[in-house]
Amino acid sequence: MSANIASNAVQLPIDEKLVLKVIPMPRDVNANGDIFGGWVMAQVDLAGAVIASPYAAGRMATVAVNEFIFKQPVRVGDILSFFGKLVRIGRTSITVKIEVYAEHFRAQGKYTKVTEASLTYVAIDDQGKPREVPKPAA
């Protein structure tokens, strides 16, 4: 992956917010020695929740993974940066976009986009039923 990161280096997004940085460890690998996709998905869900939670203003739940694309494998020790932005606020739902960039631990400063996703969260009440998302202040 280190050669791959160097050859596919990209700029980080400037129109998105950095919401999470994490380093996957050996316990997170699959049978091929790459980081397990389910682990990456869980981190993306957490990053998406960071973006959606201020708008939900209360309990919310992941209701849909609209799109999830794995572009490159992730290796143990890669530093993953999760960038996100709000896409849409509906009556009860909030859709966000998350992009994940990896930098090799020993080649920091060179990034490769490894994953991108779109997720939708729904605001819920204390009984777990959908509720309206508060209207943002003008």
N, C-alpha and C positions, 0 to 999 in steps of 0.2 A: 504494500500500500504506500510506502514512503515514496517510491518512484512514481507511483500513480498520482499521489498528491502533488508532487513537484511538477509533473507534466500537465496536470489539469487545474493548476492554480487559478482561482477566481477571486474577485473582490467580494467582500461581505456586503450585504444589503444596507443601504443607508435610509431606506423608507420603512424599515421594520425595527422592532424593539428586541434587544437581547434579553431573553427571559430566563435562560438556564444554561449553565456550563457544567459538564460532567465528564469524567474519565471512566470508560468501561473497564472492568477488571476481569481476571481469568474466570471467575465464577459465572460470567455472563456470556460465555462462548457456546456455539453450537458444535455439532459433530465435525464440521469442516474447519474449526478453529477460528471462524469469524464470529463477530458478536451476533447473538441470536436476535432475529428480527423482532420477536415479541418484546424483548427488552427495549429495543429502540422505540417500538410503538408505545410502550408504557411511558417512556420519557417524553415522547411527543404529546401524549395526552396530558401529562403534567404541565408542559410548556403551554399548551393550548388553554388549559384551565387558568393559568396566570393571566393570559390576555382576556379571557371571557369573564372572569370573576368580578371585576369592578362594574361591569355592565349588568350582570345578573343581580348584584346587590343582595345576595342571600344564597340559599342552597341552589345547586345546579347539578346536572348529570350529563354525561356524554350520551348523546342520542344517536349520532351517526358519524362514521368515518366515511366521508364522501369520496376521498381519494387518498391513496397512500402509495408513493412511488419510492422504491429503493433504487438509487442510482449507482452506488458504489458500495463495496463491503466496508465494514467498520472493523478495525483491529483493536486488540487489547492495547491500552495505553494511548489511543488517539484522544485528543482533547476535542470534545464535541460542543459546538456552540449552537443553541437553538434560538432562532429569530422568529418572531411572529408579528402578525398584524390582524386587526379586525377587518373582516370582509363584509359582514352584513348583520344587522339586528332586525329580527322579525318580531312578531307579537309576543311569542314565548321563547324564541330561540336566538342563539348567537352563533355565527359561523366565523371561524378563524382560519388563517393560513399559517403553517409552520414550515420553516426551512431549516435543515440541519447541515452544518458545515463541520468538517473534520480537519484538524491539523495534527500532523504526526508529532509526538512528544519531543522528538529530537530535531524536528524541522519546523519549529513554531514560526508563525507568520505567513505560512503558505496554506491556503484553504482549498478544500474540495467539497462541493455540494454532494452530500451522500443520501439525503432523503428530503422529500417534500410531501406535505400532507394538507388536507382540508378536513376540518372536524366541525361538527355542530353540537352545541350544548343546549340544553333546555333548562330554563329556570323552573324550579319546583318548590312547592310549599312543604309544610311539615309532614304532610301525608304522602308526599312523593308525587303529587299531581302537578301537571304543568300550571304555571302562573304567568301573568304578563311580566315582561321585562320593563322595569321603570324607564320612562322617557328621559333621555339625557337633557340636562339643563341647557338652555339656549346660550 
